[in-house]
Amino acid sequence: QLQASGGGLVQTGCSLRLSCVVSGIDLNYYAIGWYRQAPGKERDMVAGIEPDGSIYYEDSVKGRFTISKDNAKKTVFLKMDSLKTEDTAIYYCHVRRSGIDYWGEGTQVTVSS
């Protein structure tokens, strides 16, 4: 129900935009977030957006990443600027509905120095 895309291999300082197409879940009513998991590390939240438009970011990405959504297109975006090597990870989109977690399959972001 969640299809993420847009990852790739870039150099430090470059930008990428991730997309997550959501089916079967109305983003007018549920929060959606982006998470990432680096090799050997836990999956952590990067950014999230509430149904009312409230937005939150993990501290290390504040000022560099921007989350947005298009409810009509059922798509959530994560614009990532000024990428750093430590941003390298698999990025997942996530929605929790009725106590059930829904995850996209992940998209790999690799930032080389």
All heavy atoms as an XYZ file, in Angstrom:
875
protein
N       0.808     -1.212      0.000
C       0.000      0.000      0.000
C       0.843      1.264      0.000
O       0.304      2.355     -0.197
C      -0.916      0.006      1.214
C      -1.989     -1.073      1.179
C      -2.911     -0.982      2.370
O      -2.482     -0.634      3.460
N      -4.175     -1.322      2.177
N       2.130      1.116      0.258
C       3.033      2.248      0.207
C       4.169      1.911     -0.756
O       4.824      0.886     -0.583
C       3.621      2.565      1.585
C       2.752      3.305      2.597
C       1.670      2.392      3.163
C       3.589      3.882      3.705
N       4.387      2.761     -1.730
C       5.407      2.531     -2.741
C       6.376      3.692     -2.751
O       6.022      4.790     -3.192
C       4.752      2.375     -4.111
C       5.724      2.071     -5.240
C       6.219      0.641     -5.200
O       5.484     -0.264     -4.814
N       7.478      0.457     -5.568
N       7.584      3.448     -2.265
C       8.596      4.501     -2.196
C       9.532      4.418     -3.398
O       9.802      3.332     -3.917
C       9.400      4.377     -0.908
N      10.018      5.568     -3.813
C      10.959      5.630     -4.924
C      11.771      6.916     -4.828
O      11.478      7.786     -4.008
C      10.209      5.583     -6.259
O       9.358      6.709     -6.381
N      12.782      7.021     -5.688
C      13.547      8.247     -5.776
C      14.953      8.183     -5.213
O      15.706      9.159     -5.306
N      15.318      7.058     -4.618
C      16.663      6.942     -4.084
C      17.698      6.851     -5.192
O      17.365      6.781     -6.367
N      18.952      6.877     -4.774
C      20.011      6.785     -5.756
C      21.367      7.027     -5.135
O      21.501      7.117     -3.907
N      22.378      7.098     -6.005
C      23.750      7.360     -5.580
C      24.121      8.783     -5.970
O      24.050      9.140     -7.157
C      24.698      6.367     -6.262
C      26.201      6.618     -6.095
C      26.605      6.529     -4.631
C      26.990      5.627     -6.930
N      24.477      9.591     -4.975
C      24.851     10.980     -5.223
C      26.092     11.325     -4.409
O      26.468     10.595     -3.497
C      23.714     11.957     -4.856
C      22.484     11.715     -5.721
C      23.356     11.854     -3.375
N      26.677     12.466     -4.721
C      27.825     12.942     -3.962
C      27.368     13.868     -2.838
O      26.259     14.393     -2.861
C      28.790     13.664     -4.892
C      29.444     12.733     -5.910
C      30.495     13.451     -6.746
O      30.330     14.616     -7.092
N      31.570     12.744     -7.068
N      28.241     14.074     -1.886
C      27.913     14.983     -0.788
C      27.558     16.365     -1.332
O      28.139     16.829     -2.332
C      29.090     15.121      0.185
O      30.265     15.516     -0.545
C      29.369     13.807      0.907
N      26.579     16.974     -0.694
C      26.122     18.287     -1.099
C      25.019     18.290     -2.134
O      24.413     19.337     -2.389
N      24.778     17.134     -2.724
C      23.736     17.032     -3.743
C      22.354     16.846     -3.118
O      22.215     16.759     -1.895
C      24.050     15.884     -4.695
S      25.474     16.187     -5.746
N      21.350     16.769     -3.990
C      19.965     16.659     -3.536
C      19.290     15.449     -4.158
O      19.677     14.986     -5.243
C      19.180     17.915     -3.917
O      19.727     19.073     -3.313
N      18.290     14.959     -3.465
C      17.399     13.922     -3.970
C      15.999     14.216     -3.479
O      15.818     14.852     -2.433
C      17.809     12.531     -3.469
C      18.994     11.819     -4.109
C      19.314     10.540     -3.342
C      18.708     11.484     -5.571
N      15.015     13.739     -4.228
C      13.646     13.823     -3.752
C      13.031     12.439     -3.761
O      12.927     11.803     -4.822
C      12.799     14.771     -4.594
C      11.419     15.037     -3.957
C      10.574     16.017     -4.737
N       9.934     15.387     -5.885
C       8.812     15.847     -6.454
N       8.233     16.927     -5.970
N       8.308     15.237     -7.487
N      12.610     11.996     -2.605
C      11.932     10.710     -2.476
C      10.429     10.919     -2.579
O       9.908     11.951     -2.159
C      12.272     10.064     -1.134
C      13.754      9.901     -0.795
C      13.900      9.180      0.541
C      14.500      9.183     -1.890
N       9.759      9.916     -3.126
C       8.306      9.936     -3.228
C       7.740      8.661     -2.623
O       8.366      7.601     -2.706
C       7.871     10.040     -4.688
O       8.352     11.215     -5.295
N       6.570      8.789     -2.053
C       5.874      7.621     -1.513
C       4.416      7.726     -1.919
O       3.711      8.640     -1.479
C       6.007      7.560      0.000
S       5.124      6.188      0.766
N       3.987      6.815     -2.769
C       2.599      6.775     -3.202
C       1.831      5.846     -2.268
O       2.239      4.704     -2.047
C       2.486      6.299     -4.653
C       1.026      6.244     -5.081
C       3.267      7.226     -5.582
N       0.750      6.345     -1.735
C      -0.032      5.613     -0.738
C      -1.360      5.200     -1.346
O      -2.058      6.028     -1.937
C      -0.275      6.492      0.510
C      -1.064      5.723      1.562
C       1.046      6.989      1.074
N      -1.698      3.950     -1.195
C      -2.994      3.487     -1.677
C      -3.751      2.851     -0.516
O      -3.168      2.189      0.336
C      -2.832      2.486     -2.819
O      -2.085      1.369     -2.400
N      -5.058      3.096     -0.483
C      -5.880      2.473      0.540
C      -5.886      3.175      1.882
O      -6.530      2.705      2.806
N      -5.156      4.273      1.994
C      -5.105      5.029      3.252
C      -5.275      6.500      2.921
O      -4.564      7.044      2.074
C      -3.771      4.813      3.980
C      -3.594      3.335      4.361
C      -3.705      5.681      5.233
C      -2.241      3.008      4.966
N      -6.223      7.131      3.600
C      -6.519      8.532      3.332
C      -5.598      9.411      4.180
O      -5.702      9.433      5.407
C      -7.983      8.814      3.673
C      -8.425     10.185      3.209
O      -7.566     11.067      3.007
O      -9.645     10.379      3.048
N      -4.729     10.148      3.521
C      -3.760     10.984      4.234
C      -4.399     12.199      4.884
O      -3.730     12.933      5.606
C      -2.641     11.420      3.292
C      -1.777     10.291      2.746
C      -0.690     10.841      1.825
C      -1.153      9.486      3.872
N      -5.679     12.402      4.644
C      -6.375     13.475      5.356
C      -6.593     13.103      6.824
O      -6.876     13.973      7.651
C      -7.716     13.752      4.704
C      -7.581     14.492      3.389
O      -7.082     15.609      3.346
N      -8.007     13.861      2.307
N      -6.444     11.820      7.140
C      -6.784     11.351      8.474
C      -5.635     10.694      9.225
O      -5.752     10.443     10.423
C      -7.951     10.367      8.392
C      -9.188     10.968      7.795
C      -9.602     10.627      6.516
C      -9.941     11.901      8.499
C     -10.734     11.177      5.959
C     -11.072     12.464      7.939
C     -11.464     12.098      6.677
O     -12.589     12.664      6.122
N      -4.544     10.404      8.529
C      -3.446      9.682      9.174
C      -2.116     10.376      8.932
O      -1.860     10.885      7.844
C      -3.379      8.244      8.656
C      -4.615      7.454      8.980
C      -5.637      7.327      8.054
C      -4.756      6.847     10.226
C      -6.783      6.619      8.357
C      -5.902      6.131     10.537
C      -6.911      6.027      9.604
O      -8.043      5.325      9.909
N      -1.293     10.321      9.965
C       0.052     10.856      9.830
C       0.904      9.917      8.990
O       0.679      8.702      8.961
C       0.690     11.017     11.209
N       1.873     10.473      8.311
C       2.792      9.675      7.526
C       4.207     10.159      7.794
O       4.431     11.344      8.013
C       2.457      9.723      6.021
C       3.346      8.738      5.253
C       2.553     11.133      5.474
C       2.828      8.414      3.868
N       5.120      9.222      7.814
C       6.488      9.586      8.128
C       7.495      8.898      7.242
O       7.184      7.905      6.571
N       8.683      9.451      7.222
C       9.825      8.833      6.576
C      10.786      8.362      7.660
O      11.091      9.105      8.605
C      10.544      9.825      5.666
C       9.841     10.096      4.377
C       9.022     11.146      4.091
C       9.919      9.309      3.185
N       8.565     11.054      2.802
C       9.113      9.939      2.214
C      10.585      8.135      2.842
C       8.953      9.435      0.922
C      10.426      7.640      1.549
C       9.623      8.286      0.611
N      11.255      7.152      7.493
C      12.247      6.570      8.384
C      13.460      6.169      7.552
O      13.371      6.053      6.328
C      11.700      5.311      9.061
C      10.675      5.557     10.142
C       9.416      6.050      9.842
C      10.971      5.269     11.470
C       8.480      6.264     10.835
C      10.042      5.467     12.481
C       8.799      5.959     12.148
O       7.879      6.165     13.148
N      14.553      5.943      8.228
C      15.720      5.413      7.524
C      16.466      4.427      8.411
O      16.417      4.515      9.633
C      16.666      6.535      7.083
C      17.332      7.308      8.211
C      18.158      8.464      7.635
N      18.768      9.273      8.679
C      19.415     10.410      8.449
N      19.518     10.879      7.202
N      19.957     11.089      9.442
N      17.134      3.518      7.736
C      17.917      2.506      8.442
C      19.253      2.333      7.755
O      19.309      1.911      6.592
C      17.167      1.181      8.489
C      17.840      0.132      9.348
C      16.933     -1.054      9.626
O      15.957     -1.289      8.902
N      17.234     -1.796     10.674
N      20.296      2.688      8.480
C      21.652      2.516      7.974
C      22.143      1.118      8.354
O      21.626      0.512      9.303
C      22.572      3.579      8.558
N      23.135      0.599      7.660
C      23.649     -0.736      7.970
C      24.077     -0.862      9.427
O      24.815     -0.017      9.940
C      24.846     -0.882      7.031
C      24.530      0.007      5.888
C      23.799      1.176      6.475
N      23.579     -1.882     10.099
C      23.948     -2.121     11.486
C      23.274     -1.225     12.502
O      23.605     -1.280     13.687
N      22.346     -0.409     12.036
C      21.674      0.516     12.943
C      20.178      0.278     12.941
O      19.635     -0.395     12.067
C      21.989      1.966     12.553
C      23.455      2.323     12.714
C      23.696      3.798     12.482
C      25.148      4.165     12.715
N      25.382      5.631     12.522
N      19.503      0.869     13.922
C      18.064      0.745     14.002
C      17.381      1.673     12.999
O      17.983      2.622     12.508
C      17.595      1.078     15.430
C      18.085      0.102     16.477
C      17.521      0.409     17.851
O      16.898      1.463     18.026
O      17.714     -0.423     18.754
N      16.146      1.371     12.753
C      15.344      2.226     11.881
C      14.844      3.405     12.698
O      14.192      3.226     13.733
C      14.170      1.431     11.307
C      13.411      2.144     10.217
C      12.352      1.246      9.620
N      12.922      0.054      9.001
C      12.200     -0.823      8.305
N      10.905     -0.627      8.134
N      12.775     -1.897      7.788
N      15.130      4.606     12.243
C      14.777      5.823     12.976
C      13.925      6.747     12.121
O      14.095      6.814     10.900
C      16.037      6.585     13.405
C      16.864      5.826     14.423
O      16.272      5.197     15.321
O      18.106      5.863     14.316
N      13.077      7.493     12.806
C      12.264      8.460     12.074
C      13.117      9.639     11.611
O      13.977     10.121     12.350
C      11.119      8.971     12.941
C      10.325     10.084     12.266
S       8.900     10.624     13.191
C       7.698      9.389     12.699
N      12.840     10.085     10.420
C      13.528     11.236      9.847
C      12.618     12.451      9.844
O      13.013     13.546     10.231
C      13.990     10.921      8.416
C      14.599     12.148      7.756
C      14.978      9.762      8.406
N      11.398     12.263      9.396
C      10.448     13.365      9.297
C       9.046     12.789      9.271
O       8.830     11.650      8.865
C      10.702     14.196      8.035
N       8.088     13.618      9.713
C       6.703     13.183      9.707
C       5.779     14.355      9.470
O       6.142     15.514      9.704
N       4.586     14.047      8.997
C       3.608     15.086      8.745
C       2.244     14.579      9.191
O       1.834     13.474      8.850
C       3.627     15.526      7.259
C       2.708     16.703      7.022
C       3.312     14.366      6.327
C       2.962     17.379      5.667
N       1.579     15.407      9.986
C       0.286     15.051     10.543
C      -0.824     15.420      9.560
O      -0.623     16.211      8.643
C       0.088     15.797     11.859
C       1.095     15.433     12.952
C       0.835     14.056     13.520
O      -0.290     13.540     13.375
O       1.769     13.489     14.128
N      -2.035     14.899      9.795
C      -3.157     15.257      8.921
C      -3.424     16.762      8.878
O      -3.861     17.275      7.843
C      -4.337     14.499      9.534
C      -3.718     13.337     10.216
C      -2.406     13.842     10.759
N      -3.158     17.450      9.986
C      -3.407     18.896      9.997
C      -2.254     19.686      9.389
O      -2.296     20.922      9.370
C      -3.667     19.384     11.436
C      -2.447     19.264     12.338
O      -1.394     18.794     11.878
O      -2.561     19.642     13.513
N      -1.231     18.989      8.904
C      -0.099     19.659      8.273
C       1.077     19.912      9.187
O       2.121     20.411      8.736
N       0.931     19.602     10.470
C       2.057     19.763     11.395
C       3.202     18.874     10.957
O       2.995     17.734     10.543
C       1.634     19.393     12.812
O       0.579     20.204     13.257
N       4.408     19.409     11.074
C       5.587     18.720     10.573
C       6.650     18.636     11.655
O       6.788     19.565     12.464
C       6.150     19.461      9.340
C       5.208     19.293      8.145
C       7.545     18.984      8.977
C       5.589     20.130      6.944
N       7.388     17.558     11.651
C       8.488     17.411     12.587
C       9.642     16.705     11.896
O       9.442     15.921     10.963
C       8.060     16.655     13.843
C       7.114     15.519     13.588
C       7.596     14.222     13.374
C       5.746     15.729     13.554
C       6.730     13.188     13.128
C       4.875     14.687     13.302
C       5.360     13.426     13.092
O       4.505     12.386     12.840
N      10.839     17.036     12.361
C      12.073     16.496     11.788
C      13.008     16.006     12.878
O      13.047     16.560     13.990
C      12.811     17.576     10.986
C      12.075     18.116      9.789
C      11.381     19.320      9.852
C      12.073     17.413      8.591
C      10.708     19.810      8.753
C      11.400     17.899      7.486
C      10.716     19.100      7.573
O      10.052     19.580      6.478
N      13.762     15.001     12.530
C      14.860     14.579     13.382
C      15.924     15.680     13.330
O      16.105     16.330     12.301
C      15.385     13.244     12.873
C      16.359     12.558     13.800
C      17.789     12.929     13.497
O      18.090     13.171     12.314
O      18.593     13.028     14.439
N      16.600     15.892     14.443
C      17.497     17.054     14.553
C      18.561     17.113     13.454
O      18.885     18.192     12.944
C      18.178     17.059     15.928
C      17.253     17.489     17.039
O      16.176     18.029     16.731
O      17.595     17.268     18.215
N      19.110     15.991     13.073
C      20.235     16.014     12.130
C      19.830     16.410     10.716
O      20.700     16.717      9.898
C      20.930     14.654     12.098
O      20.119     13.681     11.483
N      18.539     16.414     10.424
C      18.102     16.756      9.070
C      17.393     18.100      9.003
O      17.046     18.558      7.917
C      17.198     15.661      8.466
C      17.870     14.292      8.559
C      15.828     15.652      9.111
N      17.188     18.722     10.148
C      16.509     20.022     10.163
C      17.293     21.028      9.312
O      18.503     21.143      9.423
C      16.376     20.536     11.593
C      15.318     19.817     12.408
C      15.248     20.379     13.822
C      14.190     19.647     14.644
N      14.147     20.142     16.045
N      16.553     21.745      8.478
C      17.181     22.727      7.613
C      17.703     22.152      6.306
O      18.078     22.900      5.404
N      17.747     20.826      6.202
C      18.235     20.194      4.964
C      17.151     19.382      4.269
O      17.129     19.311      3.045
C      19.417     19.274      5.275
C      20.606     19.973      5.892
C      21.814     19.029      5.968
N      21.561     17.858      6.806
C      21.640     16.604      6.365
N      21.972     16.355      5.105
N      21.425     15.588      7.199
N      16.268     18.762      5.040
C      15.201     17.929      4.481
C      13.866     18.642      4.613
O      13.627     19.368      5.598
C      15.120     16.599      5.225
C      16.263     15.644      4.984
C      17.428     16.050      4.335
C      16.176     14.334      5.391
C      18.471     15.176      4.105
C      17.209     13.438      5.181
C      18.355     13.868      4.546
N      12.994     18.395      3.648
C      11.658     18.968      3.668
C      10.646     17.893      3.314
O      10.736     17.290      2.232
C      11.538     20.126      2.675
O      12.555     21.117      2.952
C      10.167     20.782      2.774
N       9.701     17.686      4.202
C       8.623     16.735      3.933
C       7.397     17.506      3.475
O       7.124     18.608      3.962
C       8.308     15.876      5.175
C       7.334     14.752      4.823
C       7.783     16.722      6.321
C       7.145     13.729      5.941
N       6.689     16.936      2.517
C       5.467     17.557      2.033
C       4.555     16.453      1.512
O       4.990     15.308      1.328
C       5.760     18.579      0.937
O       6.380     17.954     -0.171
N       3.311     16.799      1.274
C       2.386     15.797      0.752
C       1.372     16.442     -0.157
O       1.081     17.633     -0.072
C       1.690     15.048      1.885
C       0.770     15.910      2.746
C       0.028     15.040      3.759
C      -0.888     15.898      4.615
N      -1.747     15.076      5.519
N       0.849     15.611     -1.031
C      -0.231     15.992     -1.928
C      -1.353     15.001     -1.663
O      -1.309     13.863     -2.142
C       0.254     15.939     -3.375
C      -0.794     16.431     -4.359
O      -2.001     16.249     -4.099
O      -0.397     16.977     -5.403
N      -2.337     15.424     -0.876
C      -3.409     14.493     -0.497
C      -4.178     13.985     -1.718
O      -4.569     12.816     -1.766
C      -4.369     15.162      0.479
C      -3.763     15.318      1.867
O      -2.754     14.706      2.184
N      -4.362     16.157      2.681
N      -4.398     14.853     -2.672
C      -5.157     14.459     -3.860
C      -4.435     13.375     -4.642
O      -5.059     12.447     -5.168
C      -5.407     15.679     -4.737
N      -3.117     13.472     -4.707
C      -2.318     12.477     -5.427
C      -1.866     11.345     -4.520
O      -1.192     10.416     -4.963
C      -1.102     13.141     -6.069
C      -1.455     14.137     -7.153
C      -0.207     14.705     -7.802
C      -0.572     15.669     -8.922
N       0.618     16.265     -9.572
N      -2.223     11.454     -3.220
C      -1.859     10.427     -2.244
C      -0.363     10.148     -2.269
O       0.079      8.991     -2.251
C      -2.654      9.156     -2.500
C      -4.150      9.343     -2.337
C      -4.901      8.033     -2.489
C      -6.389      8.234     -2.278
N      -7.162      6.970     -2.377
N       0.372     11.201     -2.296
C       1.823     11.085     -2.394
C       2.492     11.956     -1.341
O       2.066     13.089     -1.112
C       2.327     11.484     -3.787
O       1.664     10.685     -4.766
C       3.826     11.279     -3.915
N       3.521     11.416     -0.724
C       4.329     12.155      0.232
C       5.744     12.252     -0.319
O       6.249     11.281     -0.905
C       4.345     11.454      1.600
C       5.204     12.224      2.585
C       2.936     11.338      2.135
N       6.351     13.393     -0.114
C       7.683     13.639     -0.652
C       8.664     13.924      0.484
O       8.293     14.431      1.541
C       7.665     14.842     -1.596
C       6.663     14.731     -2.709
C       5.411     15.316     -2.603
C       6.971     14.009     -3.859
C       4.485     15.209     -3.624
C       6.047     13.906     -4.888
C       4.804     14.493     -4.768
N       9.895     13.608      0.216
C      10.969     14.016      1.119
C      12.070     14.611      0.251
O      12.772     13.884     -0.461
C      11.520     12.849      1.934
C      12.559     13.245      2.999
C      11.915     14.074      4.106
C      13.234     12.003      3.595
N      12.185     15.926      0.289
C      13.251     16.598     -0.450
C      14.465     16.673      0.449
O      14.393     17.195      1.560
C      12.815     18.015     -0.847
C      13.865     18.786     -1.589
C      14.085     18.296     -2.973
C      15.230     18.938     -3.730
N      15.337     20.373     -3.617
N      15.562     16.154     -0.043
C      16.782     16.080      0.751
C      17.865     16.910      0.069
O      18.286     16.581     -1.048
C      17.230     14.626      0.891
C      16.141     13.707      1.444
S      16.702     12.028      1.756
C      17.066     11.502      0.091
N      18.267     17.961      0.725
C      19.321     18.836      0.214
C      20.575     18.707      1.068
O      20.534     18.224      2.188
C      18.841     20.292      0.219
C      17.671     20.532     -0.702
O      17.705     20.027     -1.842
O      16.716     21.224     -0.292
N      21.672     19.187      0.509
C      22.955     19.180      1.233
C      23.234     17.818      1.862
O      23.579     17.706      3.041
C      22.943     20.263      2.324
O      22.690     21.543      1.765
N      23.095     16.797      1.052
C      23.252     15.442      1.569
C      24.661     15.187      2.078
O      25.642     15.695      1.534
C      22.883     14.430      0.484
C      21.363     14.258      0.289
C      21.071     13.603     -1.048
C      20.775     13.451      1.428
N      24.715     14.394      3.141
C      25.978     14.037      3.777
C      26.164     12.520      3.702
O      25.185     11.776      3.543
C      25.975     14.475      5.240
C      25.711     15.964      5.447
C      25.619     16.291      6.929
C      25.329     17.761      7.153
N      25.246     18.098      8.601
N      27.375     12.067      3.878
C      27.621     10.623      3.837
C      26.817      9.903      4.910
O      26.374      8.770      4.696
C      29.114     10.317      3.998
O      29.598     10.914      5.211
C      29.920     10.858      2.817
N      26.605     10.555      6.035
C      25.845      9.922      7.122
C      24.348      9.805      6.836
O      23.612      9.211      7.618
C      26.065     10.650      8.451
C      25.837     12.149      8.398
C      27.134     12.915      8.228
O      27.967     12.515      7.375
O      27.301     13.938      8.921
N      23.902     10.370      5.730
C      22.510     10.197      5.305
C      22.316      8.889      4.541
O      21.178      8.531      4.215
C      22.069     11.363      4.424
C      22.046     12.687      5.169
O      21.597     12.712      6.325
O      22.482     13.701      4.581
N      23.395      8.204      4.266
C      23.307      6.933      3.549
C      22.496      5.932      4.349
O      22.787      5.665      5.516
C      24.719      6.375      3.280
O      25.407      7.258      2.389
C      24.644      4.986      2.666
N      21.443      5.397      3.730
C      20.542      4.465      4.411
C      19.472      4.014      3.428
O      19.367      4.547      2.325
C      19.880      5.139      5.616
N      18.699      3.057      3.876
C      17.468      2.720      3.161
C      16.363      3.561      3.796
O      16.217      3.574      5.023
C      17.132      1.227      3.267
C      18.268      0.387      2.663
C      15.820      0.934      2.545
C      18.078     -1.103      2.830
N      15.609      4.238      2.962
C      14.552      5.118      3.429
C      13.195      4.455      3.211
O      12.913      3.924      2.132
C      14.616      6.454      2.695
C      15.745      7.331      3.190
C      17.072      7.007      2.915
C      15.495      8.466      3.956
C      18.118      7.795      3.385
C      16.531      9.261      4.426
C      17.834      8.919      4.145
O      18.867      9.705      4.611
N      12.370      4.514      4.240
C      11.052      3.899      4.223
C       9.981      4.930      4.551
O      10.181      5.787      5.415
C      10.958      2.793      5.274
C      11.959      1.676      5.153
C      13.216      1.765      5.748
C      11.646      0.513      4.445
C      14.131      0.737      5.649
C      12.559     -0.524      4.345
C      13.795     -0.400      4.941
O      14.701     -1.429      4.838
N       8.842      4.804      3.915
C       7.690      5.580      4.343
C       6.815      4.688      5.214
O       6.821      3.456      5.077
C       6.927      6.177      3.170
S       6.502      5.035      1.849
N       6.080      5.329      6.097
C       5.346      4.597      7.138
C       4.053      5.302      7.494
O       4.004      6.530      7.611
C       6.227      4.481      8.392
C       5.495      4.026      9.612
N       4.934      4.896     10.524
C       5.217      2.773     10.065
C       4.356      4.207     11.484
N       4.521      2.914     11.232
N       3.023      4.505      7.677
C       1.745      4.985      8.191
C       1.276      3.983      9.246
O       1.421      2.770      9.063
C       0.684      5.102      7.083
C      -0.674      5.463      7.682
C       1.085      6.147      6.055
N       0.729      4.514     10.313
C       0.099      3.648     11.303
C      -1.401      3.901     11.277
O      -1.850      5.051     11.442
C       0.640      3.892     12.713
C      -0.167      3.141     13.788
C       0.491      3.198     15.118
N       1.618      2.281     15.182
C       2.289      2.011     16.301
N       1.969      2.621     17.414
N       3.287      1.169     16.284
N      -2.162      2.853     11.051
C      -3.608      2.983     11.000
C      -4.229      1.893     11.837
O      -3.948      0.723     11.643
C      -4.119      2.889      9.556
C      -5.625      3.126      9.420
C      -6.085      2.989      7.980
N      -6.002      1.611      7.510
C      -6.419      1.205      6.312
N      -6.901      2.093      5.469
N      -6.313     -0.056      5.948
N      -5.063      2.296     12.781
C      -5.764      1.344     13.654
C      -4.790      0.388     14.320
O      -5.049     -0.824     14.415
C      -6.808      0.564     12.839
O      -7.748      1.445     12.259
N      -3.668      0.934     14.760
C      -2.693      0.126     15.468
C      -1.836     -0.765     14.593
O      -0.999     -1.531     15.098
N      -1.995     -0.674     13.293
C      -1.207     -1.497     12.365
C      -0.206     -0.608     11.635
O      -0.563      0.452     11.140
C      -2.122     -2.210     11.353
C      -3.079     -3.148     12.091
C      -1.292     -2.985     10.323
C      -4.124     -3.776     11.196
N       1.029     -1.053     11.572
C       2.074     -0.314     10.875
C       2.171     -0.768      9.426
O       2.274     -1.967      9.141
C       3.439     -0.528     11.552
C       3.501      0.105     12.923
O       3.140      1.281     13.039
O       3.899     -0.596     13.873
N       2.155      0.209      8.540
C       2.313     -0.055      7.117
C       3.616      0.575      6.654
O       3.861      1.767      6.894
C       1.138      0.526      6.324
C      -0.185     -0.121      6.654
C      -0.980      0.359      7.697
C      -0.647     -1.217      5.927
C      -2.181     -0.232      8.011
C      -1.861     -1.820      6.234
C      -2.621     -1.326      7.268
O      -3.809     -1.922      7.582
N       4.436     -0.233      5.980
C       5.737      0.225      5.516
C       5.852      0.072      4.009
O       5.386     -0.932      3.465
C       6.851     -0.601      6.161
C       6.973     -0.442      7.637
C       6.419     -1.227      8.602
C       7.720      0.560      8.330
N       6.762     -0.771      9.849
C       7.569      0.324      9.706
C       8.507      1.631      7.913
C       8.161      1.130     10.682
C       9.101      2.437      8.885
C       8.934      2.185     10.254
N       6.500      1.054      3.366
C       6.903      0.848      1.996
C       8.096     -0.081      1.964
O       8.688     -0.397      3.000
N       8.503     -0.502      0.775
C       9.575     -1.478      0.663
C      10.956     -0.867      0.789
O      11.930     -1.590      0.899
C       9.489     -2.230     -0.679
C       9.978     -1.458     -1.872
C       9.039     -0.375     -2.350
O       7.988     -0.187     -1.742
O       9.360      0.282     -3.342
N      11.053      0.435      0.837
C      12.332      1.099      1.031
C      12.999      1.485     -0.268
O      12.862      0.810     -1.292
N      13.735      2.569     -0.206
C      14.513      3.014     -1.346
C      15.901      3.409     -0.845
O      16.030      4.113      0.157
C      13.807      4.174     -2.090
O      14.542      4.523     -3.261
C      13.631      5.413     -1.224
N      16.920      2.929     -1.542
C      18.297      3.115     -1.082
C      18.813      4.494     -1.466
O      18.722      4.905     -2.619
C      19.206      2.054     -1.705
C      20.685      2.215     -1.374
C      21.003      1.865      0.069
O      20.602      0.833      0.572
N      21.761      2.749      0.726
N      19.373      5.172     -0.483
C      20.061      6.442     -0.708
C      21.517      6.247     -0.304
O      21.802      5.865      0.834
C      19.428      7.580      0.106
C      20.274      8.847      0.010
C      18.012      7.850     -0.373
N      22.414      6.497     -1.234
C      23.838      6.381     -0.960
C      24.509      7.698     -1.301
O      24.377      8.197     -2.421
C      24.480      5.251     -1.781
O      23.792      4.024     -1.508
C      25.950      5.097     -1.425
N      25.205      8.245     -0.322
C      25.892      9.519     -0.510
C      27.386      9.268     -0.395
O      27.869      8.805      0.640
C      25.447     10.559      0.533
C      26.097     11.908      0.236
C      23.933     10.684      0.558
N      28.102      9.572     -1.459
C      29.546      9.339     -1.478
C      30.306     10.644     -1.320
O      29.833     11.706     -1.727
C      29.953      8.652     -2.778
O      29.716      9.508     -3.880
N      31.483     10.545     -0.738
C      32.286     11.753     -0.500
C      33.177     12.060     -1.685
O      33.324     11.280     -2.599
C      33.153     11.556      0.740
O      33.987     10.434      0.587
